[in-house]
Amino acid sequence: MSDRILVVDDDAGIRDLLCEYLNAAGMDAHAAEDGAAMWRWLEHNRADLIVLDLMLPGVDGLSLCRAIADRIGIPVVMLTARGALIDRIIGLEMGADDYMPKPFDPRELLARIKVVLRRTRQFPPENQVDDVALLHFGGWRLNTRLNRLISPGGEDVLLGGSDYLMLRLLLNHPHRTLSRDYLAAQVYGKDRGPLDRSVDVCISRLRQMLGEDVRNPRIIRTVRNGGYALAVDVIVEA
């Protein structure tokens, strides 16, 4: 089955160009002109990934990205004419899985889409247990079949693709320091540059979901000059 991509952009020219290019590359591309049209389409159709423009009329792309991460957990590649570092960081904080400034080469976008789809469909490579259903840690539970985080009070938190992979990777290696370079390679499928904060942004987002004390996190610990480590035990329930 072809990967189904939904392109959300208010520029009809860009929508048509991307859909034509992605379809020619063997994908099943569809288009929506704004957030309202996106939600209407998603009510009746499945999408494997959303290409989302930041500057949309009505509800902006950042708000839509956060809503997508919270409600349906579909991977998002964000497009924008604004290429400043702070905009990229905000996009990642809102749950985007990757970010491309306009103008862009459709070939690069296609390559990034393939990378995001590949890594959001894989499990962390080590110590994988195929029939795991629940991982208990620090009063929380991760349902690995539904990609849902369950709070100590029983509330569900729907995780985006990169958030799920990052948390799952940490849970597979409790009490072990994982470097930022290793986490970037495993979660984002790329080498980490000197200014790349994608790992730190994702960890910060996970800590917020877990209700961590920013100054003294209990579950995900920062290891100075090392990376991050899960600081609680993990109990596997098959």
Secondary structure, DSSP 8 states (H G I E B T S, - for coil): ---EEEEE-S-HHHHHHHHHHHHHTT-EEEEESSHHHHHHHHHH---SEEEEESS-SSS-HHHHHHHHHHHT---EEEEES---HHHHHHHHHTT-SEEEESS--HHHHHHHHHHHHHHHHS--SSS--TT--EEEETTEEEETTTTEEE-TTS-EEE--HHHHHHHHHHHTSTT--B-HHHHIIIIISS---TT--HHHHHHHHHHHHTT--SSS-SSEEEETTTEEEE-S-EEEE-
